Each structure stands twice: as C-alpha cells, then as structure tokens.
Amino acid sequence: MLPEVSAWLRRRSSVAADWPVDKLLDAKNDTRVSVVLPALDEETTVGAIVETIRIELVERARLVDELVVVDSGSTDRTARFAADAGARVVHRDDILPELPAVRGKGEVLWRSLLVTDGDIVAFVDADLKDFSADFVTGIVGPLLTDPSVQLVKAMYDRPLEIGDTIVPAGGGRVTELVARPLLNLHWPELAGFVQPLGGEYAARRSLLEQLPFPCGYGIETAMLVDTLRLVGLDAMAQVDVGVRRHSHQDEAGLGRMSAEILQAAERRLHRVPVGPETKTSPTQLTQLTQFERNAHGFRLRTHDIAVAERPPMATIARYRERARLVGR
C-alpha cells in the first residue's frame, strides 16, 4: 500500500461513536442536511429506515432537514410505505421530465439533486435490515465538523445471508472480485476504502453537482475516482458504522453489475467526455453474454449493458435556475 494511503487511513478513518448527535448539532449551525433513499421495490424495508431517520434525526435531534425517497418505478407498495413512515416521496419520472429517465441507481441519485436543497446530501440504500441512525450520523459527522472533507463513505461488515446460512464477511463479492483489484491497479490511492461500492455515503452538494453520474451500478466507483481527481484523497474520509444487512443478487445479477462497474472505470481511464445522453466509448462493452441451463442444455442469454452517463448537474439549465432562485 502506498505510504500516503496508510497515512490517510490513520487520519481520515473513524467510527460512528466518534460522531454523537450532540456534537453534530453543535457544529451544524445553518448547514442543511438532506437524506435521500433511492428505492425500487423495497416495501419490506423502506418504512423502517424512514421511520428511524424521521424519529431520531428529524423530530428528536433536528439534524436532518429533509428526508426524501426517490422511487425508481416500484411496482409494489414502496412509495406508500415510505410516505406513511414520514418521507417525502418523489417519482423519478417526475424529476426533469423533459429528459426521459433511464434505468439505474445512478440515474435516481443524479435526479435527486434537483429535488433536494441540502448543503450536505447523504445517500442511504432502501434495502437495509436492522437499520441504525448511526449510518447517517456517521457519514455526515466529518462533513459537519471539518470543512476540508468533501465526501464520506460508510464502511462495515457485510454478511452474506442465504436462507438460514450466514457467511459473516461474504456479502461483498463484487467488491472483492472486481472493484478492489480494479482500484488497486489503476487508482491505488483509493485502496484504503473498505467498502468502495457501499451505498451509504454523504458529500457536499458543491462537489456532487460537479460530478458526472453513471446511471447504473458504476456510480460508486465513478464517484470515488472523480472525487479523487477533483479534490484529492485528503478531502475524502470513511466511517465504520458496524454491520450492514441487506438483500443480495444472484451470480448472474452480480455479473451484470460488474460489467457496469467496468464500464465506468473504462470511461475514466480513457477520459471519455460526458453529454446528457452519452452511453459508451468505442472500446466499451455494450452487451454481456451469460448462460443458464434448461432441459435442453445451456441457453445463451445476451444482456444490454450499455449504460448512459449523465453530465455534472451544474451544467443543467433547470438546476442552475433552481439554485439561483433558492440563493445557492
């Protein structure tokens, strides 16, 4: 590991207990904090997450100023349960409707910047089980107390749960097999991040609005690489929040996720410019071939994995006008 990464780990790693609510309230002043949950068919978990944040960090502590669930086209009761628990629910397609939405988590996160106004924006996945408010206080803590910090990632243990079987640290398969080797190879300064693909992180709006957003699963990898390029390693931090329990995809789904991460990395290695609807560079994968067995043997299935990438939100006229109106 690079010496500067070892030094960064000592200086910029902390635990959730280092960020008690009282300490954060003392530091908050006029800083507005938004929490965004991107959600797609998460009716079994989203309500409990929203309720915990609302009770502990909106009503009791008044640390979080707005709590928004952006629904990515759920067909279950995700939107209803989130609203009943106290979130403001916005459908992805109702944000910037003149630009048709595409599939993917990164698309939802990008659009969320248009319907929130926090100086600090914290993202929390909507499929977490046994959720604790520490996930939020941990990732916003360094941002509220240190103006030099721009982006904070949560780190945690990720058990793999298959039926009644639990593998204590088996939940980060794409992290260990794809993302970590990729970052170590091409961006070794980022090797100190324990959970580079984790969905819980917070950043200053002034940073987020400068970043391009891959619309799919490449968003976390891209955000780390682009933040490193824009503001440097010392403006990034990570906080240990304990254990993250969540749902898991099958191997085929993880393969498609990996392909999207590789796309995001490829774009950054070749510095491909990003426009409103840019998809891939000439060297990138656009399809992934996978196989499944049926009664007649192996069946070939080809998936379209060409993922759009959105330009920095600061380049969008609607966003600039909204920022002007709110005096930002």
N, C-alpha and C positions, 0 to 999 in steps of 0.2 A: 504494500500500500504506500502511496505517495506520502512523504513526511507532512505535507500541508494538509492531507486528508486526516491523518492521525491528530494533528493539532486542532483541526476543525471539529473532529468528533468530541474532543475534550471541551472545547469552548462552546459548541452550538448544540450539544445534546443535553436533554433534561428529562425529568419525569413529571407526570401530571401533578403530583403532590407539590411540586415547586410553584404551582400556579393556583393558589387558593382564590376563591371568588372575591374575598375582601381585598386582596392585593390587586386584583384586576380592576375592581371598581374604583379604587384609589387612583389608578393610572388612566382610567377611561376618559375622563373629562368630557369633551364634546365629540369624541370619536364614535361614529355609528358602526354597529356590528350587524351584519346580515348573515343568516344561516340559510343555506339552500340545500334541499334534498332533491336530487334528480330521481324520478320514480317511474318504473314500468312494471305494472302488475305485482305490487308489493303490499297487498291488502293485509297480509298476516303480520307484518312488522312495522309498517309506516306509522300507524296510530300510536303505538307505544313510544316510538322515538320522538315524534312530535310532542306528545303529552309530557314526556320527561323534560324536553327543552323548554316548553312553554311554562311549566310549573316552576322549575328550578332556576331558569336563566332569563325568563321574560317577566314573570309575575313576582317571584320571590326576590331575585337578585337584581333584576333590571340591567342585566349585562348585554342581552341580545335585544336589538331594537326591532328587527323584523325576521320572521320565520316563514319561509316560502317553500312550498313543494311545487316543482315544475313537473307536470305529468307528461310523459313521453308517449302517450297514446294507449294508456292502460285499457284493458277490456274487462277488468274486474272492478272491485269497489275501492281501489286505491284512493281516488280523488275524494270520495265521500268520507272515508275513514280519516284521511288527513285533515279535511276541513272540520269534521266533528271533533278532532283532537286539538284544534286550535291554530292550524296553519292557514295562511293564505295560499290557495291553490290556483295555479295558472297553467293552462294547457300550452304545450309547446307551440302548437299551430297558431295560437292567438298572439304570439310574440313576433313582430316583424313579418306580418302575413304576406307582404309583397315579395318576400324571398321564401319560396317553398322550402319547408323543412325536409331534412333527410334523416335517416335512421341514425341512432348512435348516441352514446352518453355525452361525448364531447359537444355535440350539437346543442344539447339541452343546457350544458354548463355555459356555453357561449351566449345563448339567448338569455340566460338568467341575468346577465349583466344589464339587460335592458329593463328588467322589472324589479330591480333592487337598487338601493341607494347607499348601502353601507360603505364606509371608508375601508373597512375590512370585510372581506367575504369569506365565509367558511363553508366548505362543501362536505356533506355527510351522506354516505350511501344509505338508501332506504331499506336495505335488506338485513340490517344488523339485528342480532338477537342479544338479549341481556344488555341493552344499551345503557351506558352511563353518561351523565353530563360531562364527565372528565374528558370525553372525546372532543368536546367543544372548548372547554376552558383550557385544556392542554394546548390545542393548536392556535388559539388566539392569544394566549399568555405572552409569548415572546414578542408578538407584534404590538401589543398594547404597552409593553414596558420598555421596548428597545426600538427606537426609530430607525436604526440601521438594518433591522430584519425586514425582509420583503416577503418571504414565503416560508411556511412551516408545514412539515409533513408529520402525520402521526406514525408512530412505529408500535408494533405489538406482536404477540404470538398469534399465529393463525392455525388453529387446529382444523384438521380435515375430518368431517363427520360423514360417515357412510352408514346409514341405518343406526345400529347400536354401537358401531365401531368408531372409536375416536383415535386419530393419529395426532399426538399433541402439536407437532410442528409441520404437518403435512399439507397445509392449505395453500401454500404459496408456490404451486407447481410452475406456473408461467414465470413468476419472479425468478426462481432458481434456475430454470432451464433456458430461459430466453433473456429476460430483462437484465439480470445481474451480469451474465457473461458479456452481453452487448455493451452495457455501460462501462464495464471494466476495460473492454477492448478499445472503445472509441472515445469515451469520456471518463477517464479514470478518476478525475476529480469528484465524480458523483458516486464513487464506490462505497462511500461511507453511509449511504442511505440504506437503512434496514428494510424499509418497505417502499421501494420506488414506485410500485404500482398501486399502493394503497389509495382508497377513495376518500380518505379523510385528510383534508389539508385546508389551510387558510392562507390568504395573501392580501396584500394591499390592492385596492382597486386600481391605483395608479400603475401597478405592474400588470395586472390581468388585462387591462384594456390595451396594452401594448403587445400582447402575445397572440400569435396565430393559434387556432384551436382545431386539431384534427377532430372530425365529427364522431369518430368511433372510439375504440379502446386504446388508441395510441395517445390519447390526451395526456395521461400522466407522464409518460416518457417524454413527450414533446415539451411539456411544461417544465420539467426539470432541465432539459438541455437548453431550452430557450432562455430560461431564467438565469442559468449559469452564464450564458453568452451576454445577456443584457446587464446583469448586476453583480455577477461574480459569486463564488462559493460562500464567502463570509456573510452574504445577505440572506443565506438560507439556513434553516435550522430543523431539528426534529425533536419530537417529544414522545416519550414512552407512556402509552395510555393503558397498558396491560394486555388484555386478550380481546381479540376480535372474532366473534362467531357470526357466521353468515352462510348463505346458500352457496352451493358450488355447481359449476358447469361440468358436463361430461367431457371426455377427452377430445371429442370432435369439436365441441364448442371452444375448448381451450386452444385447439389448433387454429381456429379462425381468429381468435383473439390474438394469438401470437403473430399471425400474419399481418394484422393491422398494426401491431407494435413495430414490426419490422419495416412496414411502410413508412411510419412516422420517422423512424430512425434514418431510413434511406433518404428521405426528403431533406433531413438536416445535414446529412453527410455531403449531399450534393448541392445544398443551399438552393433548393427549388423555390422560385417565387410563388407567393400565395395570392390568389384572387378570390372574389366572392364565391365562385363555384369550382375552384381548382380541384382536380382529382389527383392524377398520378403523373409522375415523370416517366419518360420513355423507358427507364430501366426498372420500373417497379412492377410488382405482381398486380394483376387485375383479377385473377382467378386462382382459386385453390382447389386442387383435386383431392378428394378423400374417398374412402371406400367403406362400405358396410356389407355384411354378409346376409344373404337371404337364402331361400330354399334352393336357389339355382347357383349359388356360389357368391363370389364377390361382385357387388354392384358399384359402379363408379358414380360418384356424385361430384359435380363441379359447382363451387360457390363463387358468386361475385363478391370480391372483397375490395374492389376499388372504392376507397373512402374519400369523400370530399374533405376539404380543409378550409376553414373559414379564416379570413384575414383578421388582423387586430381590430377589436371592437371600436377603438378610437378612430378608425378610418370610415366608419359607417355614419352617414349623414344623420340618420334618425337618432343615433346615440349622442352625437355631438350636440344636436339641438336640445335633446333632453338634459344633457349635462349643463348646457347654458341656462336653461330655464330653472334648474334647481340650484344654480350658482356654484357649480363644482368646477 
